[in-house]
Amino acid sequence: MNNTALIIKREYIERVNKKSFIITTLLVPILMLLLMCVPTLILFFAPTTTKNVAVVDDSGIILPRLKNTDDVRFFNATGTQDEMLSCDSIYGILIIDRNIMVNPNGVRILTPNTVSAPVERTVVDQMEKIIQDEKLKNYNIENLDKILADVRTPVTVKSIRVENEEDEGEEQSAELNAVAGMVLNCVLYFFILMYGALIMNSIIEEKGNRVLELIVCSVKPMQLMIGKIVGVGLVALTQIVIWGVVIMFCTTVLLPIVVPADIMAEAAAVNAGNIDPAAAGIDVDLAHMLGVFTNVGYIVYILGMMVVFLVLGYLFYAAIFAMIGASVDNVQDSSQLQTIAAIPIMVAFFSSMVILEDPSSTFALIMSMIPFTSPMVMMARVPFGVPAWELIMSVVILIASVIFSIWLAGKIYRVGIFMYGKKPSVRDLIRWARYD
């Protein structure tokens, strides 16, 4: 065990001291924030130009009621079609059929360029409203606008997860949980692939340099493999812990400072049920988001589950990547065998995206128990709330699978590190695993 500890220490210190580790640890949270904020900032600061649309309204109903917006300005078309399309100041021509009230498909936009989404959306939204109002007028109902305003009632639905009659339940936001599950799923996908490939490439490099032949003179192959897996795993765990501390600091310290106190108080009141969401001055989804981000217990629970499934998922796949690295002489030869590990990871990733639509389905339960998919699938489900027995069973199955995968990889590793010159087949790997 002393030799294993030395290898773990060497692998960990060697990688933590690299500039690449420091850079990725600092930059990844910044890049994630930029990915979330940049699109909004671009939309906010990007220069907008109002597009002039000439309208040919054969019905005589639509044009007088079209309203100009920041994106589109409507005006009555004059001149020939060719003249308007060749004019630089005119974006396009909106042609409305004379029977638009009975033929809502009789609308065309002619433009020498591709029609932009804001223009098309503005035309569709305004025309639907105009046609709807015109049809309602045929019913000759007095004060129709006032009646419609009175009967229009916004409905706010509280999603509360309860397990029994005595349970007061926990209010949830399906959209927020889905976003959280997607982010956690992506983090696991990124870490398992990146650090698994790191172990494989490290073993291939040392095998190619014949360093392993010298090391195994004083260290057993199993100890060497476990030392590498654990050492690299601690590097990944260090990054997760650092990011967890940063997240806790941002949510518990920075967020209350940045967000005005009255908004935080109103969000807390909405989440506690002390205020009617319809009468609140804050959006319900925003209130849920602020409540989640400032809930220390919830953040700790999510990060704790993240560590558990990251460690177990990493150990399971790291053993497979170590087995692949020991079986080949170069990175090119590893591509075919690497598919053995890559395909289940991708299946788990895309399955998690599907499961976000129904995290309590039978499919979600089955995928949560299969060790190849359970780490990512479970992390996608955790924000929604997973029964304790499912969590425990998934973890137990995953631990047993980790022990088996490390045992199997160790048997192949001890033979593969001495094999050169031939890319092994799956049959060769099975034969190596049977050696005593």
VENUR-V639595 format. One record per pair of residues at least 4 apart in sequence whose C-alpha atoms are under 8 Angstrom apart, sorted by the first residue. I is the first residue (numbers start at 1). J is the second residue. If there is no record, write none. Layout:
((I J) (I J))
This chain:
((1 5) (1 223) (2 6) (3 7) (3 219) (3 223) (4 8) (4 223) (4 224) (4 226) (4 227) (5 9) (5 227) (6 10) (6 227) (7 11) (7 224) (7 227) (7 228) (7 231) (8 12) (8 227) (8 228) (8 230) (8 231) (8 232) (9 13) (9 231) (10 14) (10 231) (11 15) (11 227) (11 228) (11 231) (11 232) (12 16) (12 231) (12 232) (12 234) (12 235) (13 17) (14 18) (15 21) (15 232) (15 235) (16 21) (16 22) (16 235) (17 21) (17 22) (18 22) (19 23) (20 24) (21 25) (22 26) (23 27) (24 28) (25 29) (25 239) (25 242) (25 243) (26 30) (27 31) (28 32) (29 33) (29 243) (30 34) (31 35) (32 36) (33 37) (34 38) (35 39) (36 40) (37 41) (38 42) (39 43) (40 44) (41 45) (41 46) (42 46) (48 71) (49 70) (49 71) (50 69) (50 70) (50 71) (50 72) (50 73) (51 71) (51 72) (51 73) (51 90) (51 91) (51 119) (52 72) (52 73) (52 74) (52 75) (52 89) (52 90) (52 91) (52 92) (53 72) (53 73) (53 74) (53 75) (53 90) (53 91) (53 92) (53 93) (53 94) (54 74) (54 75) (54 76) (54 77) (54 78) (54 84) (54 90) (54 91) (54 92) (54 93) (54 94) (55 63) (55 74) (55 75) (55 76) (55 77) (55 93) (55 94) (55 95) (55 96) (56 76) (56 77) (56 93) (56 94) (56 95) (56 96) (57 61) (57 62) (57 63) (57 94) (57 95) (57 96) (57 97) (57 98) (58 95) (58 96) (58 97) (58 98) (59 96) (59 97) (59 98) (59 99) (59 100) (60 64) (60 98) (61 65) (62 66) (62 127) (62 130) (62 131) (63 74) (63 75) (63 76) (65 130) (66 74) (66 126) (66 127) (67 73) (67 74) (67 126) (68 72) (68 73) (68 74) (69 73) (71 118) (71 119) (72 119) (72 122) (77 93) (78 84) (79 83) (79 84) (80 84) (81 85) (82 86) (83 87) (84 90) (84 92) (84 93) (85 90) (85 91) (85 92) (85 93) (85 111) (85 112) (91 111) (92 109) (92 110) (92 111) (92 112) (93 109) (93 110) (93 111) (94 107) (94 108) (94 109) (94 110) (95 107) (95 108) (95 109) (95 110) (96 100) (96 106) (96 107) (96 108) (97 103) (97 106) (97 107) (99 103) (99 106) (100 104) (100 105) (100 106) (100 107) (101 131) (101 135) (109 115) (111 115) (115 119) (115 120) (116 120) (117 121) (118 122) (119 123) (120 124) (121 125) (122 126) (123 127) (124 128) (125 129) (126 130) (127 131) (128 132) (129 133) (130 134) (131 135) (132 136) (133 137) (134 138) (135 139) (136 140) (137 141) (143 147) (144 148) (145 149) (146 150) (147 151) (148 152) (154 278) (155 278) (156 277) (156 278) (158 171) (158 172) (159 171) (159 172) (159 173) (159 174) (160 169) (160 170) (160 171) (160 172) (161 169) (161 170) (161 171) (161 172) (162 167) (162 168) (162 169) (162 170) (163 167) (163 169) (171 271) (172 177) (172 288) (172 384) (173 177) (173 285) (173 288) (174 178) (174 384) (175 179) (176 180) (176 285) (176 288) (176 289) (177 181) (177 383) (177 384) (178 182) (178 356) (178 357) (178 380) (178 383) (178 384) (179 183) (180 184) (180 380) (180 383) (181 185) (181 356) (181 379) (181 380) (181 381) (181 382) (181 383) (182 186) (182 352) (182 353) (182 356) (182 380) (183 187) (184 188) (184 306) (184 376) (184 379) (184 380) (185 189) (185 349) (185 352) (185 376) (185 377) (185 379) (185 380) (186 190) (186 349) (187 191) (188 192) (188 310) (188 375) (188 376) (189 193) (189 345) (189 349) (189 376) (190 194) (191 195) (191 196) (191 236) (191 310) (191 314) (192 196) (192 310) (192 313) (192 314) (192 317) (192 318) (193 197) (193 342) (193 345) (194 198) (195 199) (195 232) (195 233) (195 236) (195 314) (195 318) (196 200) (196 314) (196 317) (196 318) (196 321) (196 322) (197 201) (197 321) (198 202) (199 203) (199 228) (199 229) (199 232) (199 318) (199 321) (199 322) (199 325) (200 204) (200 321) (200 322) (200 323) (200 324) (200 325) (200 326) (201 205) (201 325) (201 331) (202 206) (202 325) (203 207) (203 322) (203 325) (203 326) (204 208) (204 325) (204 326) (204 328) (204 329) (204 330) (204 331) (205 209) (205 330) (206 210) (206 211) (206 212) (207 211) (207 212) (207 213) (207 326) (207 329) (207 417) (208 329) (208 330) (210 214) (211 215) (212 216) (212 417) (213 217) (213 417) (213 418) (214 218) (215 219) (216 220) (216 221) (216 224) (219 223) (219 224) (220 224) (221 225) (221 410) (221 413) (221 414) (222 226) (222 410) (222 411) (222 413) (222 414) (223 227) (224 228) (225 229) (225 322) (225 410) (225 413) (226 230) (226 406) (227 231) (228 232) (229 233) (229 315) (229 318) (229 319) (229 322) (230 234) (230 315) (231 235) (232 236) (233 237) (233 311) (233 314) (233 315) (234 238) (235 239) (236 240) (237 241) (237 307) (237 311) (238 242) (239 243) (240 244) (240 307) (241 245) (242 246) (243 247) (244 248) (244 303) (245 249) (246 250) (247 251) (248 252) (248 253) (248 296) (248 299) (249 253) (249 254) (250 254) (250 255) (251 255) (251 256) (251 293) (251 294) (252 256) (252 293) (252 294) (252 296) (253 257) (254 258) (255 259) (255 294) (256 260) (256 261) (256 264) (259 263) (259 264) (260 264) (261 265) (262 266) (263 267) (263 282) (264 268) (264 290) (265 269) (266 270) (266 280) (266 281) (266 282) (266 287) (267 271) (267 282) (267 286) (267 287) (267 288) (267 290) (267 291) (268 272) (268 287) (268 291) (269 273) (269 274) (269 275) (270 274) (270 275) (270 276) (270 277) (270 280) (270 284) (270 287) (271 287) (271 288) (271 291) (275 279) (275 280) (276 280) (277 282) (277 283) (277 284) (282 286) (282 287) (283 287) (284 288) (285 289) (286 290) (287 291) (288 292) (289 293) (290 294) (291 295) (292 298) (292 299) (293 299) (295 299) (296 300) (297 301) (298 302) (299 303) (300 304) (301 305) (302 306) (302 382) (302 383) (303 307) (304 308) (305 309) (305 379) (305 382) (306 310) (306 379) (307 311) (308 312) (309 313) (309 375) (309 376) (309 378) (309 379) (309 395) (310 314) (310 375) (311 315) (312 316) (312 375) (312 398) (312 399) (312 402) (313 317) (313 371) (313 375) (313 398) (314 318) (315 319) (315 402) (315 406) (316 320) (316 398) (316 401) (316 402) (316 405) (316 406) (317 321) (317 341) (318 322) (319 323) (319 405) (319 406) (319 409) (319 410) (320 324) (320 341) (320 405) (320 406) (320 409) (321 325) (321 338) (321 341) (322 326) (322 409) (322 413) (323 327) (323 409) (323 410) (323 412) (323 413) (323 416) (324 328) (324 334) (324 337) (324 338) (325 329) (325 334) (326 412) (326 413) (326 416) (326 417) (327 412) (327 413) (327 416) (327 417) (327 419) (327 423) (327 424) (327 429) (328 333) (328 334) (328 416) (328 419) (328 420) (328 422) (328 423) (328 424) (329 333) (329 420) (329 421) (329 422) (329 423) (330 334) (331 335) (333 337) (333 423) (334 338) (335 339) (336 340) (337 341) (338 342) (339 343) (340 344) (341 345) (342 346) (343 347) (344 348) (344 372) (344 373) (345 349) (345 372) (345 373) (346 350) (347 351) (347 373) (348 352) (348 367) (348 372) (348 373) (348 374) (348 376) (348 377) (349 353) (349 373) (349 376) (349 377) (350 354) (351 355) (351 367) (351 377) (352 356) (352 376) (352 377) (352 380) (353 357) (353 380) (354 358) (355 359) (355 361) (355 363) (355 364) (355 377) (355 380) (355 381) (356 380) (356 381) (358 364) (359 364) (359 381) (359 384) (360 364) (360 365) (361 365) (362 366) (363 367) (364 368) (364 377) (365 369) (365 390) (366 370) (367 373) (367 374) (367 377) (368 373) (368 374) (368 375) (368 377) (368 378) (368 394) (369 373) (369 374) (369 393) (369 394) (369 397) (369 398) (370 374) (370 394) (370 397) (370 398) (371 375) (371 394) (371 397) (371 398) (371 401) (373 377) (374 378) (374 394) (374 398) (375 379) (376 380) (377 381) (378 382) (378 391) (379 383) (381 385) (381 386) (382 386) (386 390) (386 391) (387 391) (388 392) (389 393) (390 394) (391 395) (392 396) (393 397) (394 398) (395 399) (396 400) (397 401) (398 402) (399 403) (400 404) (401 405) (402 406) (403 407) (404 408) (405 409) (406 410) (407 411) (408 412) (408 433) (409 413) (409 433) (410 414) (411 415) (411 432) (411 433) (411 434) (411 435) (412 416) (412 429) (412 432) (412 433) (413 417) (414 418) (415 419) (415 432) (416 432) (424 428) (424 429) (425 429) (426 430) (427 431) (428 432) (429 433) (430 434) (431 435))
